[in-house]
Amino acid sequence: MSAASCRHWIGTDANGHVCGAPVEALNLCVKHYELAKAKMRREIDSRQERHDRVEAAWRERNARKAPAWRAQLEQAEREYARRTQSVVADRAAVGGAMHPSIVRAQRSVLADSNVARVVELERIIGRLKGDLARLKGGAS
């Protein structure tokens, strides 16, 4: 079999043969290329319909949770802003020999527990924004 013939198998496994017609694209003849294209198109459409059904069911199940998610998002963003804001608003008070209260405040921002909570808040905020966007995506 030469490289310029259709590779599509016709018939059963035991009693069949390779098409052998001149190649159009993807080592398939015009007829079998169009058949492969149509099959792929049907598969893509089927996957899209399945995805749309799953998304619609998810939105239907979770639509009632949107107000609570918005409230959680606002609360998480407020806490995130509070935990990541500058410790001292007066930049002249920072540097050199600082007052012990300023030093304690700066260290508390860099504490492992604060950093861990900030990372957790980023994850929570991202998930809530994603879920709200997913709900909104179906409404448009």
Beta strands, then each sheet from edge to edge (+ up, - down):
strand 1: 9-11
strand 2: 16-18
sheet 1: 1+ 2-
end
